[in-house]
Amino acid sequence: MLKQIVAVAACIFALMVVVKDGRALRMTGLFTGSCSIVQTYTDASTLVGCRAGKLDGRPDLSHRACTIYQTTGALQYWHCAAGYSSR
């Protein structure tokens, strides 16, 4: 009985560590929003498409010198100045 309790406690602790780290949530894209570069223009500016996550909603790129270009369905497009990276 004690072994089962310790095993369940270890599993719960491992799950808490994975969720706290956040990498697993970002990689799946289910819970946090994600963005990817759709197009790069000749002046090195980019068009970035962002998809909303279940918990966070759509990412806000306004603090990265980006302006909203268009919102269509599940995607929101941003026009970003040169130097934008998706990381």
C-alpha positions in Angstrom: 0.0 0.0 0.0 2.8 2.4 0.9 4.6 1.7 -2.4 1.4 2.6 -4.4 1.1 5.9 -2.5 4.7 6.8 -3.1 4.4 5.9 -6.8 1.3 8.1 -7.2 3.0 10.9 -5.4 6.1 10.6 -7.6 3.9 10.7 -10.8 2.1 13.8 -9.5 5.4 15.5 -8.7 6.8 14.7 -12.1 3.6 16.1 -13.8 3.9 19.3 -11.7 7.5 19.8 -12.8 6.7 19.3 -16.5 3.8 21.8 -16.4 5.8 24.3 -14.4 8.6 24.2 -16.8 6.2 25.1 -19.7 8.2 23.6 -22.5 5.7 20.7 -23.0 2.8 23.1 -23.2 4.6 25.3 -25.7 5.7 22.4 -27.9 2.2 21.0 -28.2 0.6 24.4 -28.8 -2.6 23.2 -27.2 -2.5 25.5 -24.2 -0.3 28.4 -25.2 -0.5 30.4 -28.4 2.1 30.0 -31.1 3.4 32.1 -34.0 5.3 31.3 -37.1 6.8 33.4 -39.9 4.5 33.2 -43.0 6.4 35.5 -45.4 9.6 37.5 -45.4 9.7 40.7 -47.5 12.6 42.2 -49.4 13.1 44.9 -46.7 13.6 42.0 -44.2 10.3 42.7 -42.5 8.1 39.6 -41.9 4.4 38.6 -41.9 3.8 36.4 -38.9 0.8 34.2 -38.3 -0.3 33.5 -34.8 -2.7 30.8 -33.6 -4.6 31.2 -30.3 -3.9 28.7 -27.4 -6.6 27.3 -25.1 -5.3 29.0 -22.0 -3.5 32.2 -23.2 -5.4 33.2 -26.3 -3.6 34.9 -29.1 0.0 36.1 -28.5 0.4 39.9 -28.4 3.4 40.9 -30.6 2.9 44.7 -30.2 5.9 44.8 -27.8 8.1 43.4 -30.6 7.6 46.2 -33.0 4.7 44.5 -34.8 1.4 45.8 -35.9 -1.8 43.8 -36.6 -2.2 43.2 -40.3 -5.3 41.0 -40.5 -7.4 38.5 -38.5 -9.0 35.6 -40.4 -10.6 32.7 -38.7 -8.2 31.0 -36.2 -5.2 33.0 -37.4 -4.1 36.6 -36.6 -1.5 38.1 -38.9 1.1 40.6 -37.7 3.5 42.7 -39.8 6.8 42.9 -38.0 9.9 45.0 -38.6 13.2 43.6 -39.6 14.8 41.4 -37.0 11.8 39.5 -35.8 12.6 35.9 -34.8 9.9 33.3 -33.8 11.8 32.3 -30.6 
